[in-house]
Amino acid sequence: KPDGICCVVGSCAAGFDKETNLIGDIIYTNSEVRDFGENGQLQYFWEAFPVGIGRDGKEPGTSDVKTTYMFTYLDADEKRPS
């Protein structure tokens, strides 16, 4: 039985400036932890990175595509709500 769950929603979009679409695995949160008392706590995180860089010899600065995910973690035990 798993101890936790990671809920994820993602997208892939094109049209970003190739010259600045260089950095990946940036994890960011724009909200404080929300406390729901007996129902647990919640905080959303965002992660973004360029698509295709390093594949088939693609160099940084050649991709205008970015993948973005929003995710949060949950406790799988109903006696320990997240």
N, C-alpha and C positions, 0 to 999 in steps of 0.2 A: 504494500500500500504506500502511495507517495506521501511525503511529509508536506509538500507544498505544491502550489500551482502557479504558473506564470501565464497570465492572460495577455495576449498580444493582438494588436490591430496594426496592419501595415499598408504601405502604398509604394508605388514606384512612379516617378514623374520625370519628364524630360523638360528641357528648356532652361536649365541653370547655366550660368556663365562658366564655360569650361575652364577658364583661367583661375577661378576661385573654388571650383568644385574639386578640391584636392584632399581634404581631410576626412577621415572616417572614424567610426566608433566614438562619436561625441555623445555622451550621455548627459541629459539635462532634465531638470525638473523646474516647472514654473509655479509650483504650488507647495504650500506647507503640508505637513501630515495632518489629515483630517481625522479627528477622534470621534468615533460613534459609540463610545462607552462600551456596553456589553456586546455590541455588534462589531467591535474591532476598530482598526485604523485603516486609512487609505491614502496612498500617494501615487500619482502617475509620473512616469519617466518617459523621456523621448530619446531616441537614438537615430542618428542619420549617418549615411556614408555614401560615397560615389559608387556607381555600378560599373563594373567592367575593367577597372584599373588593375593592371597586372596580369590580366588574362590575355593570352595570345600576344604577349608583348606590348599591350596597350600601355602607354606612358601616362603619368599624371598630367592633367590638363587637356586630355583628349576626349573626355566623357562629359556630356551635359545631363546625364541621368543620375538621379539620387533616389535611394531607398530610405524611407522614414518609417519608424515603428513607434507606437505608443504602447507601454506595457505597465503592468502592476503585478505584485506578488500577493498570493493568498495562502493562508494556512489550510491544509486539507483536513484537519481535525475539527469537526463541528464544535468540540468543546473548547477550542482556542480560536475564536473568530478573528479574522484579519481585518 
